[in-house]
Amino acid sequence: MKNKKDTDSKKGDLNFKKWLLSLSSIGNLILGGLLFIMGISAMRFHLDKIFVADRGLIIIGLIIILSSILCFIGIAINNFILLLTVFYLYILTMVFLSIFALGAITMNPNLIDWIDNHWDIIRNSVFSYDMNKFKMHVTTEINSLGIFSLTLNAIILVSLICISNFLKFKNIIFALSPLANLIFSALSFGLIIIGFYAYQHAYYTSIPTWSCTLVIILGFLFLIIGIFGYISFKKIKRNWMIIHLFSLGFCVIMSIVACIGIFNIANIVTDNLNKNWGEISKKLYESGYTIRKSYMINQIHINLKLTGFYIIVFIIFSFISLLTSFYQYHNINMFYQKL
């Protein structure tokens, strides 16, 4: 009788989790669709040159819609692989959506400056808005995006908790560790590219470039560490795992230093260019460029901040990889100690 009650209790608990996961998936599907519509709506203003906000919203919206559909199928057929895939996609979405919203809100003043510098180009795309009304509209939309992303992330978090209960946290970690290493190895290419992109301003300006150089070096190091970590955990080589963990931990610390450096440099750009504009404008003119000082300051601000936010994304994935790798190493080490 007791065993039957325990079985009924477990079955009821499982059904509740399925119901809650299905409900959260419906919410994600609806909000993902709304996010996609927001991206389509933003495209009509042609502001994608500043931080590809419209395309970002469309891509994230599509990923959430796809994840929700896969989640429904995974629940219906009790498929481990599908639910694990959804778990990975939801983590990726939460990270990118959070940083995307934070970046949009933080870069609001830069966007307003960008509108000032490009009003002649975009005025034909904003329909009945004058410049001040359009600025107010953009500010309101960005603030709404921040609130919307928090709501969406809360629902995604509920889905992640439900899936982790289904699949068991330990199983997820063991499956996630090699994949996390591959993910940030792939992202390291972006780190290298964006480091060179931020570095290009050094030729025309006198702003410090040590953090950009550090970003480029870290990009190459992370690429090697990610591949090395994937191999070491796949082949279960404990000595390699220790080297990987210490190397990854050191690079994460250096990434935080580089990120702080990038944002600090962004804060001194205005004073630096105001002080040295005569020399900078001469270099630009000799290279065939005629650029307003306000335009130059705005572009450098945007590029440096985009670099900084990309590094934050990278740091988050590096932390995930570090924690999952350490957890897997700990379990493997405990297993060998028992032998």
TORKOL-4160 file (C-alpha; in steps of 0.2 Angstrom, whole numbers, padded with zeros to 4 digits, m for minus):
339
<pt num="1" X="0000" Y="0000" Z="0000"/>
<pt num="2" X="0014" Y="0012" Z="0005"/>
<pt num="3" X="0024" Y="0008" Z="m0012"/>
<pt num="4" X="0008" Y="0012" Z="m0021"/>
<pt num="5" X="0006" Y="0028" Z="m0013"/>
<pt num="6" X="0024" Y="0033" Z="m0016"/>
<pt num="7" X="0022" Y="0028" Z="m0034"/>
<pt num="8" X="0006" Y="0038" Z="m0036"/>
<pt num="9" X="0014" Y="0053" Z="m0027"/>
<pt num="10" X="0029" Y="0052" Z="m0039"/>
<pt num="11" X="0017" Y="0051" Z="m0054"/>
<pt num="12" X="0008" Y="0066" Z="m0048"/>
<pt num="13" X="0024" Y="0076" Z="m0046"/>
<pt num="14" X="0030" Y="0071" Z="m0063"/>
<pt num="15" X="0013" Y="0076" Z="m0071"/>
<pt num="16" X="0014" Y="0093" Z="m0062"/>
<pt num="17" X="0031" Y="0096" Z="m0069"/>
<pt num="18" X="0026" Y="0091" Z="m0086"/>
<pt num="19" X="0011" Y="0103" Z="m0084"/>
<pt num="20" X="0022" Y="0117" Z="m0078"/>
<pt num="21" X="0035" Y="0115" Z="m0092"/>
<pt num="22" X="0021" Y="0114" Z="m0105"/>
<pt num="23" X="0013" Y="0130" Z="m0098"/>
<pt num="24" X="0030" Y="0139" Z="m0097"/>
<pt num="25" X="0033" Y="0133" Z="m0115"/>
<pt num="26" X="0017" Y="0141" Z="m0121"/>
<pt num="27" X="0022" Y="0157" Z="m0112"/>
<pt num="28" X="0039" Y="0156" Z="m0121"/>
<pt num="29" X="0031" Y="0153" Z="m0138"/>
<pt num="30" X="0020" Y="0168" Z="m0136"/>
<pt num="31" X="0033" Y="0180" Z="m0130"/>
<pt num="32" X="0046" Y="0173" Z="m0143"/>
<pt num="33" X="0033" Y="0178" Z="m0156"/>
<pt num="34" X="0031" Y="0195" Z="m0149"/>
<pt num="35" X="0050" Y="0197" Z="m0149"/>
<pt num="36" X="0051" Y="0192" Z="m0167"/>
<pt num="37" X="0037" Y="0205" Z="m0171"/>
<pt num="38" X="0047" Y="0218" Z="m0162"/>
<pt num="39" X="0062" Y="0215" Z="m0172"/>
<pt num="40" X="0052" Y="0216" Z="m0188"/>
<pt num="41" X="0044" Y="0232" Z="m0182"/>
<pt num="42" X="0061" Y="0239" Z="m0178"/>
<pt num="43" X="0068" Y="0235" Z="m0196"/>
<pt num="44" X="0058" Y="0249" Z="m0203"/>
<pt num="45" X="0068" Y="0262" Z="m0194"/>
<pt num="46" X="0085" Y="0256" Z="m0202"/>
<pt num="47" X="0094" Y="0257" Z="m0186"/>
<pt num="48" X="0104" Y="0241" Z="m0188"/>
<pt num="49" X="0120" Y="0250" Z="m0191"/>
<pt num="50" X="0122" Y="0254" Z="m0173"/>
<pt num="51" X="0120" Y="0237" Z="m0164"/>
<pt num="52" X="0109" Y="0226" Z="m0176"/>
<pt num="53" X="0095" Y="0227" Z="m0163"/>
<pt num="54" X="0082" Y="0222" Z="m0176"/>
<pt num="55" X="0091" Y="0207" Z="m0182"/>
<pt num="56" X="0096" Y="0202" Z="m0164"/>
<pt num="57" X="0077" Y="0203" Z="m0159"/>
<pt num="58" X="0072" Y="0192" Z="m0174"/>
<pt num="59" X="0085" Y="0179" Z="m0171"/>
<pt num="60" X="0082" Y="0178" Z="m0153"/>
<pt num="61" X="0063" Y="0177" Z="m0156"/>
<pt num="62" X="0066" Y="0163" Z="m0168"/>
<pt num="63" X="0077" Y="0153" Z="m0156"/>
<pt num="64" X="0064" Y="0154" Z="m0142"/>
<pt num="65" X="0050" Y="0149" Z="m0154"/>
<pt num="66" X="0060" Y="0134" Z="m0160"/>
<pt num="67" X="0065" Y="0129" Z="m0142"/>
<pt num="68" X="0047" Y="0130" Z="m0137"/>
<pt num="69" X="0041" Y="0118" Z="m0151"/>
<pt num="70" X="0055" Y="0106" Z="m0147"/>
<pt num="71" X="0051" Y="0107" Z="m0129"/>
<pt num="72" X="0033" Y="0102" Z="m0133"/>
<pt num="73" X="0039" Y="0087" Z="m0143"/>
<pt num="74" X="0051" Y="0082" Z="m0130"/>
<pt num="75" X="0038" Y="0082" Z="m0117"/>
<pt num="76" X="0026" Y="0072" Z="m0128"/>
<pt num="77" X="0038" Y="0058" Z="m0132"/>
<pt num="78" X="0049" Y="0059" Z="m0117"/>
<pt num="79" X="0064" Y="0062" Z="m0127"/>
<pt num="80" X="0080" Y="0065" Z="m0117"/>
<pt num="81" X="0090" Y="0072" Z="m0132"/>
<pt num="82" X="0077" Y="0085" Z="m0137"/>
<pt num="83" X="0075" Y="0091" Z="m0119"/>
<pt num="84" X="0093" Y="0093" Z="m0117"/>
<pt num="85" X="0094" Y="0102" Z="m0133"/>
<pt num="86" X="0081" Y="0114" Z="m0127"/>
<pt num="87" X="0090" Y="0116" Z="m0110"/>
<pt num="88" X="0106" Y="0122" Z="m0120"/>
<pt num="89" X="0096" Y="0133" Z="m0131"/>
<pt num="90" X="0087" Y="0141" Z="m0116"/>
<pt num="91" X="0104" Y="0145" Z="m0108"/>
<pt num="92" X="0111" Y="0153" Z="m0123"/>
<pt num="93" X="0095" Y="0163" Z="m0125"/>
<pt num="94" X="0095" Y="0169" Z="m0107"/>
<pt num="95" X="0113" Y="0175" Z="m0108"/>
<pt num="96" X="0111" Y="0184" Z="m0125"/>
<pt num="97" X="0094" Y="0191" Z="m0121"/>
<pt num="98" X="0101" Y="0198" Z="m0104"/>
<pt num="99" X="0116" Y="0206" Z="m0112"/>
<pt num="100" X="0107" Y="0212" Z="m0127"/>
<pt num="101" X="0094" Y="0221" Z="m0116"/>
<pt num="102" X="0108" Y="0228" Z="m0104"/>
<pt num="103" X="0118" Y="0234" Z="m0119"/>
<pt num="104" X="0103" Y="0242" Z="m0127"/>
<pt num="105" X="0098" Y="0251" Z="m0111"/>
<pt num="106" X="0116" Y="0256" Z="m0107"/>
<pt num="107" X="0119" Y="0262" Z="m0125"/>
<pt num="108" X="0104" Y="0273" Z="m0125"/>
<pt num="109" X="0114" Y="0289" Z="m0124"/>
<pt num="110" X="0125" Y="0283" Z="m0138"/>
<pt num="111" X="0110" Y="0279" Z="m0149"/>
<pt num="112" X="0103" Y="0296" Z="m0146"/>
<pt num="113" X="0120" Y="0304" Z="m0152"/>
<pt num="114" X="0119" Y="0292" Z="m0167"/>
<pt num="115" X="0102" Y="0298" Z="m0172"/>
<pt num="116" X="0109" Y="0316" Z="m0171"/>
<pt num="117" X="0124" Y="0312" Z="m0182"/>
<pt num="118" X="0113" Y="0302" Z="m0195"/>
<pt num="119" X="0097" Y="0311" Z="m0195"/>
<pt num="120" X="0099" Y="0317" Z="m0213"/>
<pt num="121" X="0100" Y="0298" Z="m0218"/>
<pt num="122" X="0086" Y="0291" Z="m0207"/>
<pt num="123" X="0073" Y="0305" Z="m0207"/>
<pt num="124" X="0065" Y="0297" Z="m0223"/>
<pt num="125" X="0063" Y="0281" Z="m0214"/>
<pt num="126" X="0054" Y="0287" Z="m0198"/>
<pt num="127" X="0038" Y="0292" Z="m0206"/>
<pt num="128" X="0028" Y="0306" Z="m0196"/>
<pt num="129" X="0041" Y="0308" Z="m0182"/>
<pt num="130" X="0052" Y="0323" Z="m0180"/>
<pt num="131" X="0069" Y="0321" Z="m0172"/>
<pt num="132" X="0064" Y="0324" Z="m0154"/>
<pt num="133" X="0048" Y="0313" Z="m0155"/>
<pt num="134" X="0058" Y="0299" Z="m0163"/>
<pt num="135" X="0071" Y="0300" Z="m0149"/>
<pt num="136" X="0058" Y="0299" Z="m0136"/>
<pt num="137" X="0050" Y="0284" Z="m0146"/>
<pt num="138" X="0067" Y="0275" Z="m0147"/>
<pt num="139" X="0070" Y="0278" Z="m0128"/>
<pt num="140" X="0053" Y="0271" Z="m0124"/>
<pt num="141" X="0055" Y="0256" Z="m0135"/>
<pt num="142" X="0072" Y="0252" Z="m0127"/>
<pt num="143" X="0066" Y="0253" Z="m0109"/>
<pt num="144" X="0051" Y="0242" Z="m0114"/>
<pt num="145" X="0064" Y="0229" Z="m0121"/>
<pt num="146" X="0073" Y="0229" Z="m0105"/>
<pt num="147" X="0057" Y="0225" Z="m0095"/>
<pt num="148" X="0051" Y="0212" Z="m0108"/>
<pt num="149" X="0067" Y="0203" Z="m0108"/>
<pt num="150" X="0066" Y="0201" Z="m0089"/>
<pt num="151" X="0049" Y="0194" Z="m0090"/>
<pt num="152" X="0054" Y="0182" Z="m0104"/>
<pt num="153" X="0070" Y="0177" Z="m0094"/>
<pt num="154" X="0059" Y="0173" Z="m0079"/>
<pt num="155" X="0048" Y="0161" Z="m0089"/>
<pt num="156" X="0064" Y="0153" Z="m0097"/>
<pt num="157" X="0071" Y="0150" Z="m0079"/>
<pt num="158" X="0055" Y="0141" Z="m0074"/>
<pt num="159" X="0057" Y="0130" Z="m0090"/>
<pt num="160" X="0076" Y="0127" Z="m0085"/>
<pt num="161" X="0071" Y="0121" Z="m0068"/>
<pt num="162" X="0058" Y="0109" Z="m0074"/>
<pt num="163" X="0070" Y="0102" Z="m0087"/>
<pt num="164" X="0084" Y="0100" Z="m0074"/>
<pt num="165" X="0071" Y="0090" Z="m0063"/>
<pt num="166" X="0067" Y="0079" Z="m0078"/>
<pt num="167" X="0084" Y="0075" Z="m0083"/>
<pt num="168" X="0093" Y="0076" Z="m0067"/>
<pt num="169" X="0106" Y="0090" Z="m0064"/>
<pt num="170" X="0121" Y="0078" Z="m0064"/>
<pt num="171" X="0117" Y="0071" Z="m0081"/>
<pt num="172" X="0115" Y="0088" Z="m0088"/>
<pt num="173" X="0132" Y="0094" Z="m0082"/>
<pt num="174" X="0141" Y="0079" Z="m0089"/>
<pt num="175" X="0133" Y="0082" Z="m0106"/>
<pt num="176" X="0135" Y="0101" Z="m0105"/>
<pt num="177" X="0154" Y="0101" Z="m0101"/>
<pt num="178" X="0161" Y="0096" Z="m0118"/>
<pt num="179" X="0148" Y="0106" Z="m0127"/>
<pt num="180" X="0152" Y="0121" Z="m0116"/>
<pt num="181" X="0171" Y="0120" Z="m0121"/>
<pt num="182" X="0166" Y="0119" Z="m0140"/>
<pt num="183" X="0154" Y="0134" Z="m0138"/>
<pt num="184" X="0167" Y="0146" Z="m0131"/>
<pt num="185" X="0180" Y="0139" Z="m0143"/>
<pt num="186" X="0168" Y="0145" Z="m0157"/>
<pt num="187" X="0165" Y="0161" Z="m0148"/>
<pt num="188" X="0183" Y="0164" Z="m0147"/>
<pt num="189" X="0184" Y="0168" Z="m0166"/>
<pt num="190" X="0172" Y="0182" Z="m0162"/>
<pt num="191" X="0183" Y="0188" Z="m0148"/>
<pt num="192" X="0198" Y="0189" Z="m0160"/>
<pt num="193" X="0188" Y="0198" Z="m0173"/>
<pt num="194" X="0180" Y="0211" Z="m0161"/>
<pt num="195" X="0197" Y="0214" Z="m0153"/>
<pt num="196" X="0205" Y="0219" Z="m0170"/>
<pt num="197" X="0189" Y="0229" Z="m0174"/>
<pt num="198" X="0191" Y="0239" Z="m0158"/>
<pt num="199" X="0210" Y="0241" Z="m0161"/>
<pt num="200" X="0208" Y="0249" Z="m0177"/>
<pt num="201" X="0205" Y="0266" Z="m0169"/>
<pt num="202" X="0223" Y="0266" Z="m0162"/>
<pt num="203" X="0230" Y="0272" Z="m0179"/>
<pt num="204" X="0220" Y="0288" Z="m0179"/>
<pt num="205" X="0218" Y="0292" Z="m0160"/>
<pt num="206" X="0229" Y="0291" Z="m0145"/>
<pt num="207" X="0217" Y="0281" Z="m0134"/>
<pt num="208" X="0225" Y="0266" Z="m0124"/>
<pt num="209" X="0225" Y="0250" Z="m0134"/>
<pt num="210" X="0232" Y="0237" Z="m0121"/>
<pt num="211" X="0214" Y="0230" Z="m0117"/>
<pt num="212" X="0211" Y="0227" Z="m0136"/>
<pt num="213" X="0228" Y="0218" Z="m0137"/>
<pt num="214" X="0223" Y="0208" Z="m0122"/>
<pt num="215" X="0206" Y="0203" Z="m0130"/>
<pt num="216" X="0215" Y="0197" Z="m0146"/>
<pt num="217" X="0228" Y="0187" Z="m0136"/>
<pt num="218" X="0214" Y="0179" Z="m0125"/>
<pt num="219" X="0204" Y="0175" Z="m0141"/>
<pt num="220" X="0218" Y="0164" Z="m0147"/>
<pt num="221" X="0221" Y="0156" Z="m0129"/>
<pt num="222" X="0202" Y="0152" Z="m0127"/>
<pt num="223" X="0202" Y="0144" Z="m0144"/>
<pt num="224" X="0216" Y="0132" Z="m0139"/>
<pt num="225" X="0210" Y="0130" Z="m0121"/>
<pt num="226" X="0192" Y="0125" Z="m0127"/>
<pt num="227" X="0198" Y="0112" Z="m0139"/>
<pt num="228" X="0211" Y="0105" Z="m0126"/>
<pt num="229" X="0197" Y="0105" Z="m0113"/>
<pt num="230" X="0185" Y="0095" Z="m0125"/>
<pt num="231" X="0198" Y="0082" Z="m0128"/>
<pt num="232" X="0203" Y="0080" Z="m0110"/>
<pt num="233" X="0186" Y="0077" Z="m0104"/>
<pt num="234" X="0181" Y="0066" Z="m0119"/>
<pt num="235" X="0196" Y="0055" Z="m0115"/>
<pt num="236" X="0195" Y="0057" Z="m0096"/>
<pt num="237" X="0213" Y="0062" Z="m0093"/>
<pt num="238" X="0214" Y="0069" Z="m0076"/>
<pt num="239" X="0230" Y="0078" Z="m0078"/>
<pt num="240" X="0225" Y="0087" Z="m0093"/>
<pt num="241" X="0209" Y="0092" Z="m0084"/>
<pt num="242" X="0219" Y="0100" Z="m0070"/>
<pt num="243" X="0229" Y="0110" Z="m0083"/>
<pt num="244" X="0213" Y="0115" Z="m0092"/>
<pt num="245" X="0204" Y="0121" Z="m0076"/>
<pt num="246" X="0219" Y="0132" Z="m0071"/>
<pt num="247" X="0222" Y="0139" Z="m0088"/>
<pt num="248" X="0203" Y="0142" Z="m0090"/>
<pt num="249" X="0202" Y="0151" Z="m0073"/>
<pt num="250" X="0217" Y="0162" Z="m0077"/>
<pt num="251" X="0210" Y="0167" Z="m0094"/>
<pt num="252" X="0193" Y="0171" Z="m0086"/>
<pt num="253" X="0202" Y="0183" Z="m0073"/>
<pt num="254" X="0211" Y="0191" Z="m0088"/>
<pt num="255" X="0195" Y="0193" Z="m0097"/>
<pt num="256" X="0187" Y="0202" Z="m0083"/>
<pt num="257" X="0203" Y="0214" Z="m0082"/>
<pt num="258" X="0201" Y="0216" Z="m0101"/>
<pt num="259" X="0182" Y="0220" Z="m0100"/>
<pt num="260" X="0185" Y="0233" Z="m0086"/>
<pt num="261" X="0199" Y="0241" Z="m0097"/>
<pt num="262" X="0188" Y="0242" Z="m0112"/>
<pt num="263" X="0174" Y="0251" Z="m0102"/>
<pt num="264" X="0186" Y="0263" Z="m0094"/>
<pt num="265" X="0194" Y="0267" Z="m0110"/>
<pt num="266" X="0176" Y="0271" Z="m0117"/>
<pt num="267" X="0174" Y="0283" Z="m0102"/>
<pt num="268" X="0189" Y="0293" Z="m0107"/>
<pt num="269" X="0186" Y="0294" Z="m0126"/>
<pt num="270" X="0177" Y="0311" Z="m0126"/>
<pt num="271" X="0191" Y="0320" Z="m0116"/>
<pt num="272" X="0205" Y="0311" Z="m0126"/>
<pt num="273" X="0198" Y="0316" Z="m0143"/>
<pt num="274" X="0193" Y="0334" Z="m0137"/>
<pt num="275" X="0211" Y="0336" Z="m0131"/>
<pt num="276" X="0220" Y="0329" Z="m0147"/>
<pt num="277" X="0207" Y="0332" Z="m0160"/>
<pt num="278" X="0218" Y="0344" Z="m0170"/>
<pt num="279" X="0231" Y="0330" Z="m0173"/>
<pt num="280" X="0218" Y="0316" Z="m0176"/>
<pt num="281" X="0208" Y="0326" Z="m0189"/>
<pt num="282" X="0224" Y="0329" Z="m0198"/>
<pt num="283" X="0228" Y="0311" Z="m0199"/>
<pt num="284" X="0210" Y="0307" Z="m0205"/>
<pt num="285" X="0211" Y="0321" Z="m0218"/>
<pt num="286" X="0228" Y="0314" Z="m0224"/>
<pt num="287" X="0220" Y="0297" Z="m0226"/>
<pt num="288" X="0205" Y="0304" Z="m0236"/>
<pt num="289" X="0192" Y="0305" Z="m0222"/>
<pt num="290" X="0182" Y="0320" Z="m0217"/>
<pt num="291" X="0173" Y="0316" Z="m0201"/>
<pt num="292" X="0165" Y="0327" Z="m0188"/>
<pt num="293" X="0172" Y="0326" Z="m0170"/>
<pt num="294" X="0155" Y="0321" Z="m0163"/>
<pt num="295" X="0153" Y="0307" Z="m0176"/>
<pt num="296" X="0170" Y="0300" Z="m0172"/>
<pt num="297" X="0167" Y="0301" Z="m0153"/>
<pt num="298" X="0150" Y="0292" Z="m0155"/>
<pt num="299" X="0157" Y="0278" Z="m0166"/>
<pt num="300" X="0172" Y="0274" Z="m0155"/>
<pt num="301" X="0160" Y="0274" Z="m0140"/>
<pt num="302" X="0148" Y="0262" Z="m0149"/>
<pt num="303" X="0162" Y="0250" Z="m0155"/>
<pt num="304" X="0171" Y="0249" Z="m0137"/>
<pt num="305" X="0155" Y="0246" Z="m0128"/>
<pt num="306" X="0150" Y="0233" Z="m0141"/>
<pt num="307" X="0167" Y="0225" Z="m0138"/>
<pt num="308" X="0164" Y="0226" Z="m0119"/>
<pt num="309" X="0147" Y="0218" Z="m0119"/>
<pt num="310" X="0153" Y="0204" Z="m0131"/>
<pt num="311" X="0167" Y="0200" Z="m0118"/>
<pt num="312" X="0154" Y="0199" Z="m0104"/>
<pt num="313" X="0145" Y="0186" Z="m0114"/>
<pt num="314" X="0161" Y="0177" Z="m0116"/>
<pt num="315" X="0165" Y="0178" Z="m0098"/>
<pt num="316" X="0148" Y="0171" Z="m0093"/>
<pt num="317" X="0150" Y="0156" Z="m0105"/>
<pt num="318" X="0168" Y="0154" Z="m0098"/>
<pt num="319" X="0161" Y="0153" Z="m0081"/>
<pt num="320" X="0148" Y="0140" Z="m0086"/>
<pt num="321" X="0162" Y="0130" Z="m0094"/>
<pt num="322" X="0173" Y="0132" Z="m0079"/>
<pt num="323" X="0160" Y="0126" Z="m0067"/>
<pt num="324" X="0154" Y="0112" Z="m0077"/>
<pt num="325" X="0172" Y="0106" Z="m0080"/>
<pt num="326" X="0176" Y="0107" Z="m0062"/>
<pt num="327" X="0160" Y="0098" Z="m0057"/>
<pt num="328" X="0164" Y="0084" Z="m0069"/>
<pt num="329" X="0182" Y="0083" Z="m0064"/>
<pt num="330" X="0177" Y="0082" Z="m0046"/>
<pt num="331" X="0165" Y="0067" Z="m0049"/>
<pt num="332" X="0178" Y="0058" Z="m0060"/>
<pt num="333" X="0191" Y="0060" Z="m0046"/>
<pt num="334" X="0179" Y="0054" Z="m0033"/>
<pt num="335" X="0175" Y="0039" Z="m0044"/>
<pt num="336" X="0194" Y="0034" Z="m0046"/>
<pt num="337" X="0197" Y="0037" Z="m0027"/>
<pt num="338" X="0184" Y="0023" Z="m0023"/>
<pt num="339" X="0192" Y="0011" Z="m0034"/>
